[in-house]
Amino acid sequence: MYCYLYDDYIQENKRFERELLKIENRLTDLGIAGKVSRLALFRNAEEMIRDEIQRGVSTIVVVGNDETMRKVIDVVADNEVVLGIIPIGPNNELARMMGIPQGEAACDVLSARRVEKIDVGIVNGRRFVTGLTMPNFHAEITCEDKFRVTSVARQAELEVRNLADVTDPRDGRFEAVIRAAVKKGWGIFGRTSFKESVFPLRSMAIRSEKPISLFVDGEEMRSTRFDIGIEPLLLKVITGKARVF
Amino acid sequence: MFKDKHKSDMPSSAPGETIIAQGVRVEGEFHSQGDVVIDGEVAGSVETLSSLTIGETAKIHADVKAKSAVVAGEVVGNIFATEMLELLATSHVKGDIVTGRISVAAGAQVNGKVSMGEGVTSGREKKTPSEQEETT
């Protein structure tokens, strides 16, 4: 049984009306139409999904974007239901990486139902699918309690990748990538280039004396310590042939 | 006419490969199962079950263990390479070497004892009859 979760930005925006109608018709043609639940400002997405799962829903399909996916990942992962997406509008990187085309075309991919289990990252108890970024990285990383990594460059950024164009989100590890600015030559003739270090890891901890900002799937978290781990093959997602992994 | 000064240098990493690039320092026991490329600084110990590449800009103050290794930078510590060790012209090694096979380019600097042969099993445990000693 399918449940379609419409994000509120789709319902509020008139320009998506025609596209939604096409999607609903196509889902009916394919025989995978289901219950429609609508997200709203004061409606808790997790509570709504929990209720639907209790009523026997086995597949939650998000009609929205990356932001909508972020709202449901925790509850979907905890309840072992399958997660799909019909991407509408901008900010749909996650759908692109899972090989799901925009709008009506996504219905055919959903109908084919190619389910993959993928890893889910976790930072300070909060789950993420794509990754984390720390644009101004001046902290110390302890990797798998065995070795420490620090940047000796003036300018550096940290990225943690789980699902990205170059990583496999089914290997039980994430990649910590540090891009450090290294200058060659003197004065105005010096050239700065970014050198990329890559560490495939299962766990890591970031420590800093001052509070630092970390962006989790694009959303900011601020703390002096971040504990990052991975939950292997936790999330069941519907993917298309064009997926990046 | 105007080139981008902030050029990104992103080597294509194979799955499971670790890259320690310039601008990064690693301290502690670094163990890996995949290939490792080091161009930055490492202190402690380095161990991999696959191949290890130590670039020209690398500064390693650690004991190094790998299946095979190519060294172009500075290593202060013992090197143990089960299969093959290649010392390039720019390499500086201060420590003992135990390896199955070795290739040393002209210009490479080695200060330490070199032990080699088929029966090599561990860094300091077993010595083979064909033990060589080389100090430059």
Contacts between the chains, C-beta under 8 A, distances in Angstrom:
chain1	res1	chain2	res2	distance
A	146	B	28	5.7
A	146	B	29	5.0
A	146	B	30	7.2
A	146	B	31	6.7
A	147	B	26	5.6
A	147	B	27	6.4
A	147	B	28	3.2
A	147	B	29	5.9
A	147	B	30	4.7
A	147	B	44	6.6
A	148	B	26	7.1
A	148	B	27	4.8
A	148	B	28	5.5
A	149	B	24	6.3
A	149	B	25	7.3
A	149	B	26	5.4
A	150	B	24	7.4
A	150	B	25	5.2
A	150	B	27	7.8
A	151	B	23	6.0
A	151	B	24	5.8
A	151	B	25	7.7
A	152	B	23	5.9
A	152	B	24	6.9
A	152	B	25	5.1
A	152	B	40	7.9
A	152	B	41	6.9
A	153	B	22	7.9
A	153	B	23	3.6
A	153	B	24	7.7
A	156	B	23	6.6
A	166	B	13	7.4
A	168	B	15	6.2
A	171	B	15	7.1
A	171	B	16	7.7
A	178	B	21	7.7
A	178	B	23	7.7
A	178	B	24	5.6
A	179	B	8	7.3
A	180	B	21	6.7
A	180	B	22	6.9
A	180	B	23	2.8
A	180	B	24	5.8
A	181	B	6	7.3
A	181	B	23	7.0
A	182	B	22	4.7
A	182	B	23	4.8
A	191	B	5	5.7
A	191	B	7	7.2
A	192	B	5	5.5
A	192	B	6	5.5
A	192	B	7	7.7
A	193	B	6	7.3
A	193	B	7	4.6
A	193	B	8	7.0
A	193	B	9	4.8
A	194	B	6	6.8
A	194	B	7	7.3
A	194	B	8	4.5
A	194	B	9	6.1
A	194	B	10	7.7
A	195	B	9	5.3
A	195	B	21	3.8
A	195	B	22	4.6
A	195	B	23	5.4
A	195	B	24	7.8
A	195	B	39	7.1
A	195	B	40	8.0
A	196	B	8	7.4
A	196	B	9	6.7
A	196	B	10	4.7
A	196	B	11	6.8
A	196	B	19	6.8
A	196	B	21	5.8
A	197	B	19	5.4
A	197	B	20	5.4
A	197	B	21	4.3
A	197	B	23	7.7
A	197	B	24	4.5
A	197	B	40	6.7
A	198	B	13	4.7
A	198	B	17	6.9
A	198	B	18	6.3
A	198	B	19	4.5
A	199	B	18	5.7
A	200	B	15	7.9
A	200	B	16	5.5
A	200	B	17	7.6
A	200	B	18	6.5
A	200	B	34	7.0
